[in-house]
Amino acid sequence: MRFAVLVETRLRDGVADPQGATIERSLPALGFDGVSGVRVGKAFRFTIESDDAAAARAEVADMCKRFLTNPVIEDATISVEGDGAT
Amino acid sequence: MASRVGVVVFPGSNCELDVVEAVRGLGGEAELLWHGDASLGGVDAVVLPGGFAHGDYLRPGAIARFSPIMRAVDAFASDGGPVIGICNGFQVLCESGLLPGALQKNAGLKFLCKPVVVRVETDTTALTVDVRVGRELRIPINHFEGNYTCLPDTLAELRADDRIVLRYTDNPNGSVDDIAGICSAGRNVVGLMPHPERACHPLLGSTDGAPLLRSLLVRAGALAA
């Protein structure tokens, strides 16, 4: 089966995110007050051939750990279509 | 045959000729190595130069580890061969697992291109064997992602094993513990953000990079200590 995957990566909590901080500081200038906790990340969308959703998720998790993220500074959230979990 | 320094060229490297020139100016031999080759051609030391290997796609250094030559660099380093990563080369070493930790965006979110002062913290690495501990060197930095970070356990290990090679005297980028350069457990693999090759001639404003590259030549067997 082919599953649609969305991987979102972002800097881990506790790792300084200067892009996010700068965006957060800029928003009040446009009247967007009260915004906090801005974090900038990346999104990867692709499809993957796998026996079932669980196997697809496991493979994507390995992919994140070994390549899509640098685990020292980044976390990933994986969504697999039809999986139910996120 | 004289000892030779191999300087790896990735697509997007841009400091390789500066390194070659600096090494030759110090009396060493240097040659370029193409990232797509699987062999190091018998060189006695390897430098991964600055630039934007593979366009910094995904993360700086993240794609370079798939270049065929990195398998040879890995084996060379495992055998104790001296390997230096400068700036983007430091990022490549971290991403390929030859050095721990990671380099994130500068704390001030500014690209930094200026001379900085670093202090030599150990004289037992491939980059500092010919330099006195405590010596302060004025060397340029030129980076956006030079803010060294690592897990607390890693930092404790680096400190305990005296693996912090260079520290900034006035931290420009937010690096943890003022780290400008670190080495591997074997002390033969060194990564640093400053560019010693850009401080090897009086016309460049400083010759403080020379003792570092000279150390590499000493370690490679090209020069006497």
Boltz contact constraints between the chains, C-beta under 6 A:
constraints:
  - contact:
      token1: [A, 18]
      token2: [B, 105]
      max_distance: 6.0
  - contact:
      token1: [A, 18]
      token2: [B, 109]
      max_distance: 6.0
  - contact:
      token1: [A, 22]
      token2: [B, 109]
      max_distance: 6.0
  - contact:
      token1: [A, 70]
      token2: [B, 59]
      max_distance: 6.0
  - contact:
      token1: [A, 70]
      token2: [B, 102]
      max_distance: 6.0
  - contact:
      token1: [A, 72]
      token2: [B, 101]
      max_distance: 6.0
  - contact:
      token1: [A, 72]
      token2: [B, 102]
      max_distance: 6.0
  - contact:
      token1: [A, 73]
      token2: [B, 102]
      max_distance: 6.0
  - contact:
      token1: [A, 73]
      token2: [B, 104]
      max_distance: 6.0
